[in-house]
Amino acid sequence: MLKQLIAQIQARKKLRLQKSFKKELFRKSIHLSSLWIPALIYFTHPGFAIMVFSVLFVGNTILEYANYKRYRWARKTFGILFFRLLRNKETRRQTFQVSGSMYVLMAAIACTLMFSKPVAVIALTVMLVSDTCAALFGKAYGTRKLYKQKSLEGTAAFFMSALLINMCYEPIYHFTYAGVIACLAATFAEMFEDRIEIDDNLSIPVVIGIVLTLLG
């Protein structure tokens, strides 16, 4: 009887983990679809890229605020576009707070304005890809906690993937010790997001961009 009870508890826990991983996988697949952002920065004029990002940012702001105010058209549209992407804590907010997509667009505008094309592209690619690797590896294999919900496995996945991305961009930006320091700084920005109180979709690319610009 006790063995059956333990087996049922373990089965339920496994099912919850599978559902959690599938939801995270869906969210991060949408996250990865934003790789068009660094591509747009690299292949178009900065002014055009900023215009596109700004229009999307303003439109997203209007939609999110209208959803917060519970306008019917906004709630329906927001639900279709974003509901499956939000974490539980994001769907239960009682005050107006922007979603992660807003910070991605902020980062795109900031990186385009502040950094050279190669640096902006690297910074945003790391944010999109390495954050995805950290989340998925953490969900699937994370057993050793480093800081709150951050695991050693997820953090290592972030750092290693960030290094690989920097190496892959060697044709447009020479990989040096600055790339290693930038990846390390970004790893800490991702891990201690709650301490610095800046969404990692914004802090990661800005940190990488600053380090590469100063040391590269």
ROSEVO-138499 format. One record per residue (C-alpha): x, y, z; chain. Coordinates in steps of 0.25 Angstrom, whole numbers, padded with zeros to 4 digits, always signed. Layout:
+-------+-------+-------+--------+
!    xx !    yy !    zz ! chaine !
+-------+-------+-------+--------+
!     X !     Y !     Z !      A !
...
+-------+-------+-------+--------+
This chain:
+-------+-------+-------+--------+
!    xx !    yy !    zz ! chaine !
+-------+-------+-------+--------+
! +0000 ! +0000 ! +0000 !      A !
! +0011 ! +0010 ! +0004 !      A !
! +0019 ! +0006 ! -0009 !      A !
! +0007 ! +0009 ! -0017 !      A !
! +0005 ! +0022 ! -0011 !      A !
! +0019 ! +0026 ! -0013 !      A !
! +0018 ! +0022 ! -0027 !      A !
! +0006 ! +0030 ! -0029 !      A !
! +0013 ! +0042 ! -0023 !      A !
! +0025 ! +0041 ! -0032 !      A !
! +0016 ! +0039 ! -0044 !      A !
! +0009 ! +0052 ! -0041 !      A !
! +0022 ! +0059 ! -0039 !      A !
! +0027 ! +0054 ! -0052 !      A !
! +0015 ! +0058 ! -0060 !      A !
! +0015 ! +0072 ! -0054 !      A !
! +0030 ! +0073 ! -0058 !      A !
! +0027 ! +0069 ! -0072 !      A !
! +0016 ! +0079 ! -0073 !      A !
! +0025 ! +0090 ! -0067 !      A !
! +0036 ! +0086 ! -0077 !      A !
! +0026 ! +0086 ! -0089 !      A !
! +0021 ! +0100 ! -0085 !      A !
! +0035 ! +0105 ! -0084 !      A !
! +0039 ! +0099 ! -0097 !      A !
! +0027 ! +0106 ! -0104 !      A !
! +0031 ! +0119 ! -0097 !      A !
! +0045 ! +0119 ! -0101 !      A !
! +0042 ! +0114 ! -0116 !      A !
! +0035 ! +0128 ! -0117 !      A !
! +0047 ! +0134 ! -0110 !      A !
! +0056 ! +0128 ! -0121 !      A !
! +0047 ! +0133 ! -0132 !      A !
! +0051 ! +0147 ! -0128 !      A !
! +0065 ! +0144 ! -0135 !      A !
! +0059 ! +0153 ! -0146 !      A !
! +0063 ! +0165 ! -0137 !      A !
! +0078 ! +0163 ! -0138 !      A !
! +0077 ! +0160 ! -0153 !      A !
! +0069 ! +0173 ! -0155 !      A !
! +0080 ! +0181 ! -0148 !      A !
! +0091 ! +0175 ! -0156 !      A !
! +0085 ! +0175 ! -0170 !      A !
! +0078 ! +0188 ! -0170 !      A !
! +0080 ! +0203 ! -0166 !      A !
! +0080 ! +0206 ! -0151 !      A !
! +0070 ! +0217 ! -0153 !      A !
! +0060 ! +0207 ! -0160 !      A !
! +0063 ! +0196 ! -0149 !      A !
! +0060 ! +0206 ! -0138 !      A !
! +0047 ! +0211 ! -0145 !      A !
! +0042 ! +0196 ! -0146 !      A !
! +0045 ! +0194 ! -0132 !      A !
! +0039 ! +0207 ! -0127 !      A !
! +0026 ! +0204 ! -0134 !      A !
! +0025 ! +0190 ! -0128 !      A !
! +0029 ! +0195 ! -0115 !      A !
! +0018 ! +0206 ! -0115 !      A !
! +0007 ! +0196 ! -0121 !      A !
! +0011 ! +0186 ! -0110 !      A !
! +0010 ! +0196 ! -0099 !      A !
! -0004 ! +0201 ! -0103 !      A !
! -0008 ! +0186 ! -0104 !      A !
! -0003 ! +0182 ! -0090 !      A !
! -0008 ! +0195 ! -0083 !      A !
! -0022 ! +0193 ! -0090 !      A !
! -0022 ! +0178 ! -0085 !      A !
! -0018 ! +0183 ! -0071 !      A !
! -0030 ! +0192 ! -0072 !      A !
! -0039 ! +0180 ! -0076 !      A !
! -0044 ! +0186 ! -0089 !      A !
! -0050 ! +0174 ! -0096 !      A !
! -0043 ! +0176 ! -0110 !      A !
! -0030 ! +0176 ! -0103 !      A !
! -0032 ! +0165 ! -0094 !      A !
! -0036 ! +0156 ! -0105 !      A !
! -0025 ! +0160 ! -0114 !      A !
! -0015 ! +0159 ! -0102 !      A !
! -0020 ! +0145 ! -0098 !      A !
! -0018 ! +0140 ! -0113 !      A !
! -0004 ! +0146 ! -0114 !      A !
! +0002 ! +0144 ! -0101 !      A !
! -0006 ! +0136 ! -0090 !      A !
! +0002 ! +0123 ! -0093 !      A !
! +0015 ! +0130 ! -0092 !      A !
! +0013 ! +0136 ! -0078 !      A !
! +0017 ! +0130 ! -0065 !      A !
! +0007 ! +0128 ! -0054 !      A !
! +0012 ! +0140 ! -0046 !      A !
! +0011 ! +0149 ! -0059 !      A !
! -0004 ! +0145 ! -0061 !      A !
! -0007 ! +0148 ! -0046 !      A !
! -0002 ! +0163 ! -0046 !      A !
! -0010 ! +0173 ! -0039 !      A !
! -0003 ! +0185 ! -0044 !      A !
! +0002 ! +0189 ! -0058 !      A !
! +0015 ! +0183 ! -0061 !      A !
! +0021 ! +0181 ! -0075 !      A !
! +0023 ! +0167 ! -0080 !      A !
! +0037 ! +0161 ! -0085 !      A !
! +0034 ! +0164 ! -0099 !      A !
! +0034 ! +0179 ! -0096 !      A !
! +0048 ! +0177 ! -0090 !      A !
! +0053 ! +0170 ! -0102 !      A !
! +0049 ! +0182 ! -0111 !      A !
! +0055 ! +0192 ! -0101 !      A !
! +0068 ! +0184 ! -0102 !      A !
! +0067 ! +0184 ! -0117 !      A !
! +0066 ! +0199 ! -0117 !      A !
! +0076 ! +0201 ! -0107 !      A !
! +0087 ! +0192 ! -0113 !      A !
! +0084 ! +0198 ! -0127 !      A !
! +0086 ! +0212 ! -0122 !      A !
! +0098 ! +0209 ! -0112 !      A !
! +0107 ! +0199 ! -0119 !      A !
! +0113 ! +0195 ! -0133 !      A !
! +0105 ! +0186 ! -0141 !      A !
! +0114 ! +0173 ! -0138 !      A !
! +0113 ! +0176 ! -0123 !      A !
! +0098 ! +0178 ! -0123 !      A !
! +0096 ! +0166 ! -0131 !      A !
! +0104 ! +0157 ! -0122 !      A !
! +0098 ! +0163 ! -0109 !      A !
! +0084 ! +0161 ! -0114 !      A !
! +0087 ! +0147 ! -0119 !      A !
! +0093 ! +0143 ! -0106 !      A !
! +0080 ! +0148 ! -0099 !      A !
! +0071 ! +0140 ! -0108 !      A !
! +0079 ! +0127 ! -0109 !      A !
! +0086 ! +0126 ! -0096 !      A !
! +0074 ! +0130 ! -0088 !      A !
! +0067 ! +0119 ! -0095 !      A !
! +0078 ! +0109 ! -0092 !      A !
! +0078 ! +0112 ! -0078 !      A !
! +0063 ! +0111 ! -0076 !      A !
! +0062 ! +0097 ! -0083 !      A !
! +0074 ! +0091 ! -0077 !      A !
! +0070 ! +0096 ! -0064 !      A !
! +0056 ! +0090 ! -0065 !      A !
! +0061 ! +0077 ! -0071 !      A !
! +0074 ! +0074 ! -0063 !      A !
! +0075 ! +0084 ! -0052 !      A !
! +0077 ! +0077 ! -0038 !      A !
! +0088 ! +0086 ! -0032 !      A !
! +0083 ! +0100 ! -0027 !      A !
! +0092 ! +0111 ! -0028 !      A !
! +0083 ! +0123 ! -0025 !      A !
! +0069 ! +0122 ! -0022 !      A !
! +0062 ! +0115 ! -0034 !      A !
! +0075 ! +0116 ! -0042 !      A !
! +0082 ! +0103 ! -0044 !      A !
! +0097 ! +0099 ! -0047 !      A !
! +0093 ! +0092 ! -0060 !      A !
! +0084 ! +0103 ! -0065 !      A !
! +0095 ! +0114 ! -0062 !      A !
! +0106 ! +0105 ! -0068 !      A !
! +0097 ! +0104 ! -0081 !      A !
! +0096 ! +0119 ! -0081 !      A !
! +0111 ! +0122 ! -0080 !      A !
! +0115 ! +0111 ! -0090 !      A !
! +0105 ! +0115 ! -0100 !      A !
! +0108 ! +0129 ! -0099 !      A !
! +0123 ! +0126 ! -0101 !      A !
! +0119 ! +0118 ! -0114 !      A !
! +0111 ! +0129 ! -0119 !      A !
! +0123 ! +0139 ! -0118 !      A !
! +0132 ! +0129 ! -0125 !      A !
! +0122 ! +0127 ! -0136 !      A !
! +0122 ! +0142 ! -0139 !      A !
! +0137 ! +0142 ! -0141 !      A !
! +0135 ! +0146 ! -0156 !      A !
! +0129 ! +0159 ! -0152 !      A !
! +0135 ! +0161 ! -0138 !      A !
! +0148 ! +0156 ! -0133 !      A !
! +0147 ! +0147 ! -0121 !      A !
! +0156 ! +0151 ! -0110 !      A !
! +0157 ! +0151 ! -0094 !      A !
! +0146 ! +0162 ! -0095 !      A !
! +0136 ! +0151 ! -0100 !      A !
! +0139 ! +0142 ! -0088 !      A !
! +0138 ! +0154 ! -0078 !      A !
! +0125 ! +0158 ! -0085 !      A !
! +0119 ! +0144 ! -0085 !      A !
! +0123 ! +0143 ! -0070 !      A !
! +0116 ! +0157 ! -0067 !      A !
! +0104 ! +0153 ! -0074 !      A !
! +0103 ! +0140 ! -0067 !      A !
! +0103 ! +0147 ! -0053 !      A !
! +0093 ! +0157 ! -0059 !      A !
! +0084 ! +0145 ! -0062 !      A !
! +0086 ! +0139 ! -0049 !      A !
! +0084 ! +0151 ! -0040 !      A !
! +0073 ! +0157 ! -0048 !      A !
! +0065 ! +0159 ! -0035 !      A !
! +0076 ! +0166 ! -0028 !      A !
! +0079 ! +0176 ! -0039 !      A !
! +0064 ! +0178 ! -0041 !      A !
! +0065 ! +0179 ! -0057 !      A !
! +0058 ! +0169 ! -0066 !      A !
! +0069 ! +0159 ! -0071 !      A !
! +0064 ! +0162 ! -0085 !      A !
! +0069 ! +0176 ! -0084 !      A !
! +0081 ! +0174 ! -0074 !      A !
! +0088 ! +0162 ! -0082 !      A !
! +0090 ! +0169 ! -0095 !      A !
! +0093 ! +0183 ! -0089 !      A !
! +0104 ! +0177 ! -0080 !      A !
! +0110 ! +0169 ! -0092 !      A !
! +0110 ! +0181 ! -0101 !      A !
! +0116 ! +0190 ! -0090 !      A !
! +0127 ! +0180 ! -0087 !      A !
! +0130 ! +0177 ! -0102 !      A !
! +0130 ! +0192 ! -0105 !      A !
! +0140 ! +0195 ! -0094 !      A !
! +0149 ! +0183 ! -0095 !      A !
! +0148 ! +0178 ! -0109 !      A !
+-------+-------+-------+--------+
